[in-house]
Amino acid sequence: MRTSPRQIALILAVAAPLVAAGADGLSQMGLTVDATKEAIGSLISAGVNNPGLPGKAFKMLPPAARAEAVTSAAAWVKAYTTTAEFRQQYAKLRGTRKPEAPTWDTTPEQELQKEDEAQKKQLAESTQAIASLPAEQRKEIEAAMKAAAQVAASQNTPEMRQIRLNAIKGERAARTKEYQDDLVTWNRDYPEDPKPVIARRLREFLALSAGVDFNAKVNTNGAFENAAYQAKSSQWKMCYRAGRDATAAARASAEAWLKELGG
């Protein structure tokens, strides 16, 4: 079951990243457990994103009920992240993000030989192809082919062959270095233990939800009258639409969880 943008947005609206609706709150918010778990995976993978508006069911709740739903949500997801199911979900996600190591089916010397053979084959095919052309056309093309052959010959001196071989080795070394750098980044962004990722997502939420002006005015089209607010991220606007109580509860849950994770 795929999580709709509206469902993911709802989760972001009522809680910190990785906070999904508690068992009692799911029916109120129009979410299922499966959809919520999928949304958690999306949030871990992509961070705080927010493509929609709070769900209709959530918007119908009074402020106090919204806050209660958020608090319940935080407890539910915190418990879920300690389960074997979540660890498997995270491990699968981590695996899909792992960079692929470069591989080659030839040595640099063999690769150089293949280039030479390809060049010879191309020259032979071109010679055969022009055989049926009128003499004038063939003469022009033969002159161009002769020039190309001279260039090819200059590339096959011992000195040039060593330069070409070094270029192949250098390109492979660069790709290996890129892979190693990507591996470091992967281990940083998706460590074996998901706790640092959870902490990072919580910090992201706390940063984006800080200082939301819940007294801001919107026009009949739903746009903020304050141009600076209108330019804010969709996540900031989602906190505004979720309301002061719900956002405060989400922040309190995120802060408490983050403290347990060591900040």
C-alpha positions as CSV (number, residue, x, y, z in Angstrom):
1,M,0.0,0.0,0.0
2,R,1.5,3.3,-1.1
3,T,1.4,6.3,1.2
4,S,-0.3,9.3,-0.5
5,P,1.3,12.7,-0.3
6,R,-1.6,13.9,1.8
7,Q,-1.0,11.1,4.3
8,I,2.7,11.9,4.5
9,A,1.9,15.6,4.9
10,L,-0.5,14.7,7.7
11,I,2.1,12.9,9.6
12,L,4.5,15.8,9.3
13,A,1.7,18.2,10.3
14,V,1.0,16.5,13.6
15,A,4.4,15.3,14.7
16,A,8.1,15.4,14.4
17,P,9.8,13.4,11.6
18,L,9.4,9.7,12.2
19,V,6.3,10.4,14.4
20,A,3.2,8.6,13.1
21,A,-0.2,8.4,14.5
22,G,-0.8,6.2,17.6
23,A,-3.3,3.3,17.4
24,D,-6.2,5.4,18.7
25,G,-5.3,8.4,16.5
26,L,-5.1,6.5,13.2
27,S,-8.8,6.3,12.7
28,Q,-9.2,9.9,13.6
29,M,-6.7,10.9,11.0
30,G,-7.8,8.5,8.3
31,L,-4.5,6.6,8.3
32,T,-3.7,2.9,8.4
33,V,-0.8,1.3,10.3
34,D,0.7,0.1,7.0
35,A,0.5,3.6,5.4
36,T,2.1,5.1,8.5
37,K,5.0,2.7,8.5
38,E,5.6,3.4,4.8
39,A,5.6,7.1,5.5
40,I,8.2,6.6,8.3
41,G,10.4,5.0,5.7
42,S,9.9,7.9,3.3
43,L,10.8,10.4,6.1
44,I,13.9,8.5,7.0
45,S,15.0,8.4,3.4
46,A,14.1,11.8,2.2
47,G,14.0,13.8,5.4
48,V,11.4,16.4,6.2
49,N,9.3,16.8,3.2
50,N,5.8,17.9,2.9
51,P,3.9,17.8,-0.4
52,G,0.3,18.3,0.8
53,L,-2.0,19.7,3.5
54,P,-3.2,18.3,6.8
55,G,-5.9,15.6,6.3
56,K,-9.5,16.5,6.7
57,A,-10.0,14.3,9.7
58,F,-7.1,16.0,11.5
59,K,-8.3,19.5,10.7
60,M,-11.7,18.6,12.3
61,L,-10.1,17.8,15.6
62,P,-10.2,20.6,18.3
63,P,-6.7,21.9,19.3
64,A,-6.5,19.9,22.5
65,A,-7.3,16.7,20.7
66,R,-4.7,17.5,18.1
67,A,-2.1,17.8,20.8
68,E,-3.2,14.5,22.4
69,A,-2.9,12.8,19.0
70,V,0.6,14.1,18.5
71,T,1.7,12.9,22.0
72,S,0.2,9.5,21.3
73,A,1.9,9.5,17.9
74,A,5.3,10.1,19.3
75,A,4.9,7.2,21.8
76,W,3.7,4.9,19.0
77,V,6.6,5.6,16.6
78,K,9.2,5.6,19.3
79,A,8.1,2.1,20.2
80,Y,8.0,1.1,16.6
81,T,11.6,2.1,16.0
82,T,12.7,-0.5,18.6
83,T,11.1,-3.4,16.8
84,A,12.7,-6.0,14.6
85,E,10.3,-4.9,11.8
86,F,11.6,-1.4,11.8
87,R,15.2,-2.6,11.9
88,Q,14.5,-4.7,8.8
89,Q,12.8,-1.8,7.1
90,Y,15.8,0.4,7.8
91,A,18.4,-2.2,6.8
92,K,16.6,-2.7,3.5
93,L,16.5,1.1,2.9
94,R,20.2,1.3,3.8
95,G,21.0,-1.4,1.4
96,T,19.3,0.4,-1.5
97,R,21.3,3.5,-0.8
98,K,24.7,1.8,-0.7
99,P,26.9,2.9,-3.6
100,E,28.0,0.3,-6.1
101,A,31.7,-0.5,-6.4
102,P,33.2,0.0,-9.8
103,T,34.3,-3.2,-11.6
104,W,36.2,-3.9,-14.8
105,D,36.3,-7.1,-16.8
106,T,39.7,-6.2,-18.3
107,T,43.1,-5.0,-17.0
108,P,44.3,-1.5,-18.1
109,E,46.6,-3.2,-20.6
110,Q,43.8,-5.3,-22.1
111,E,41.6,-2.2,-22.3
112,L,44.4,-0.4,-24.3
113,Q,44.6,-3.4,-26.6
114,K,40.8,-3.3,-27.1
115,E,41.0,0.3,-28.1
116,D,43.7,-0.5,-30.7
117,E,41.6,-3.4,-32.1
118,A,38.5,-1.2,-32.2
119,Q,40.4,1.4,-34.1
120,K,41.7,-1.1,-36.6
121,K,38.3,-2.6,-37.1
122,Q,36.8,0.8,-37.7
123,L,39.5,1.6,-40.3
124,A,38.9,-1.7,-42.1
125,E,35.1,-1.2,-42.2
126,S,35.5,2.3,-43.5
127,T,37.9,1.1,-46.3
128,Q,35.3,-1.5,-47.3
129,A,32.4,0.9,-47.2
130,I,34.0,3.4,-49.6
131,A,35.0,0.8,-52.1
132,S,31.7,1.2,-54.0
133,L,31.7,5.0,-54.0
134,P,32.4,7.1,-57.2
135,A,36.1,7.9,-57.7
136,E,35.8,11.5,-56.8
137,Q,34.0,10.9,-53.5
138,R,36.3,8.0,-52.7
139,K,39.3,10.2,-53.2
140,E,38.2,12.8,-50.7
141,I,37.3,10.2,-48.1
142,E,40.5,8.3,-48.6
143,A,42.5,11.5,-47.9
144,A,40.6,12.0,-44.7
145,M,41.2,8.3,-43.7
146,K,44.9,8.7,-44.5
147,A,45.1,11.6,-42.1
148,A,43.2,9.6,-39.5
149,A,45.6,6.7,-39.9
150,Q,48.5,9.0,-39.4
151,V,47.0,10.3,-36.2
152,A,46.4,6.7,-35.1
153,A,50.0,5.8,-35.8
154,S,51.2,8.7,-33.7
155,Q,49.1,7.4,-30.8
156,N,50.9,4.0,-31.0
157,T,54.5,5.1,-30.3
158,P,55.8,3.6,-27.0
159,E,55.6,7.0,-25.4
160,M,52.0,7.6,-26.4
161,R,50.9,4.1,-25.5
162,Q,52.3,4.7,-22.0
163,I,50.4,8.0,-21.8
164,R,47.2,6.3,-22.9
165,L,47.7,3.4,-20.5
166,N,48.3,5.9,-17.6
167,A,45.1,7.7,-18.6
168,I,43.1,4.4,-18.3
169,K,44.7,3.7,-14.9
170,G,44.0,7.3,-13.8
171,E,40.3,7.1,-14.8
172,R,39.9,3.9,-12.9
173,A,41.7,5.3,-9.9
174,A,39.4,8.3,-10.0
175,R,36.3,6.2,-10.1
176,T,37.6,4.1,-7.2
177,K,38.2,7.2,-5.2
178,E,34.7,8.5,-6.0
179,Y,33.3,5.2,-4.8
180,Q,35.3,5.3,-1.6
181,D,34.1,8.9,-1.0
182,D,30.5,7.8,-1.7
183,L,30.9,4.9,0.8
184,V,32.0,7.3,3.5
185,T,29.0,9.5,2.8
186,W,26.7,6.5,2.8
187,N,28.0,5.3,6.2
188,R,27.5,8.8,7.5
189,D,24.0,9.3,6.2
190,Y,22.8,5.7,6.7
191,P,24.9,4.2,9.6
192,E,24.2,0.6,10.6
193,D,22.5,1.9,13.8
194,P,19.5,4.1,12.7
195,K,19.6,6.2,15.9
196,P,21.8,8.9,14.4
197,V,19.4,9.2,11.4
198,I,16.4,9.5,13.7
199,A,18.2,12.2,15.7
200,R,19.1,14.1,12.6
201,R,15.5,14.0,11.4
202,L,14.3,15.2,14.8
203,R,16.7,18.1,14.7
204,E,15.5,19.0,11.2
205,F,12.0,19.2,12.4
206,L,12.9,21.3,15.5
207,A,14.8,23.7,13.3
208,L,12.0,24.1,10.7
209,S,9.2,24.4,13.3
210,A,10.9,27.0,15.5
211,G,9.4,30.4,15.5
212,V,6.2,29.6,13.5
213,D,3.9,32.6,13.7
214,F,0.5,31.1,14.5
215,N,-1.1,34.6,14.4
216,A,-0.2,35.1,10.7
217,K,-3.0,36.1,8.4
218,V,-4.0,34.4,5.2
219,N,-6.2,35.7,2.4
220,T,-9.2,34.0,0.9
221,N,-7.0,32.0,-1.4
222,G,-5.1,30.5,1.5
223,A,-1.9,32.5,0.8
224,F,-0.1,34.4,3.6
225,E,-0.6,38.1,3.6
226,N,3.0,38.5,4.8
227,A,5.2,37.9,1.7
228,A,8.0,36.6,3.9
229,Y,5.7,33.9,5.3
230,Q,4.4,33.0,1.9
231,A,8.0,32.4,0.9
232,K,8.6,30.0,3.8
233,S,9.0,26.3,3.1
234,S,5.9,24.0,2.9
235,Q,7.0,22.3,6.1
236,W,6.8,25.7,8.0
237,K,3.4,26.3,6.5
238,M,2.3,22.8,7.5
239,C,3.2,23.5,11.1
240,Y,1.1,26.7,10.9
241,R,-1.9,24.8,9.6
242,A,-1.5,22.0,12.1
243,G,-1.8,24.7,14.8
244,R,0.0,25.9,17.9
245,D,-1.0,23.1,20.2
246,A,-0.2,20.3,17.8
247,T,3.1,21.8,16.8
248,A,4.1,22.4,20.4
249,A,3.2,18.9,21.3
250,A,5.3,17.6,18.4
251,R,8.2,19.7,19.4
252,A,8.0,18.6,23.0
253,S,8.0,15.0,21.9
254,A,10.9,15.5,19.5
255,E,12.9,17.3,22.1
256,A,12.4,14.5,24.7
257,W,13.2,11.8,22.2
258,L,16.3,13.7,21.0
259,K,17.5,14.0,24.5
260,E,17.2,10.3,25.0
261,L,19.2,9.8,21.8
262,G,22.0,12.0,23.2
263,G,21.1,15.1,21.2
